[in-house]
């Protein structure tokens, strides 16, 4: 368990308060991230359903396949119930619902076929997912820690990418160097939190015309002088995510490269300035992307300005058109100005933003510490 029994018992209590508001006798959580959020039970999802039942009052119960019994027993939850195997003579989800034993049961995730089979008394609800949108201090501390490691990874790119390229190295070589260094640092400093399901560092590096791909993947291509190089890093500590990303210029800037980097910086600043209580997610997106439009780069916009982060790298709410969710303290978002010119080049930066009662807090500091002119990598 990453955050300890006190945290998870508090979450259960908060969920139970919501159950009373919605007149539910309990809720069965089947979504893996909702289960982790309310119980701390990190597990490997499979075809075998796993559920957490939270009654309107009293202690929760964890429903697991028999092969997970010992793993489940390491949690703080005392009521562990098992089924033998999937699909079973009785579907495991139907068994869980029967075990819950309440007339009006909330369920967070259910197939249409199972909904039809279970009949009346089932209420599909996203109340726990929406609770996850607003983080508590313990969660924010892990996100801030993850952001610092993402920054460290970018520092490795800034400090060593030019040497790798001079030695004939490729995008893959640059990425390997920065991920290996960050992983080693996390193993040493985070210890037991840096595990398969509790910690990880991932990223991408792509350059030149391939930088115009919003979801470009690194290949065995040697970046060339005068090209942009995009590095995007995601880190998870204790199950919680943060991101940091930057675009570098290899050698002397050419054409309008610095103008694009400055436009991305101005877009980032506009999102930070607008991300305050009282704004909506859609408004933050519109204000930020208007900066790129005003810079004459509107045709190069390919995506929203950002997404929520927490137990998932991408989760709601979304800084995007159509999401009118009010911004409230404790929400966490990415801030990703992107400029993409197919066949030519691309530029993207990434910050992690935390909503407060006042100005947004930016735990990812690489972009602030390294303005555009410091992201030019000397070459040769």
Buried (B, 14 or more C-beta within 10 A) or exposed (E): BBBEEEBBBBBBEBBBEBBEEEEBBBBBBBBBBBBBBBBBBBBEEEEBBBBBBBBBEEEBBBBBBEEBEEBBEEBBBEEBBBBEEEEEEEBBBBBBBEBBEBEBBBBBBBEEEBEEBBEEEBBEBBBBBEBBBBBEEBBBBBBBBBBBBBBBBBBBBBEBBBEBBEEEBBBBBBBBBBBEBBBEBBEEEBEEBBBEEBBBBBBBBBBBBBBBBBEBEBEEBBBEEBBBBBBBBBBBBBBBBBBBBBBBBBBEBEEBBBBBBBBBBBBBBBBBBBBBEEBBBBBBBBBBBEBBBEBEBEEBBBBBBBBBBBBBBBBBBBBBEEBEBEBEBBBBBBBBBBBBBEEEBBBBBBBBBBBBEEEBBBBBBBBEEBEBEEBBBEBE
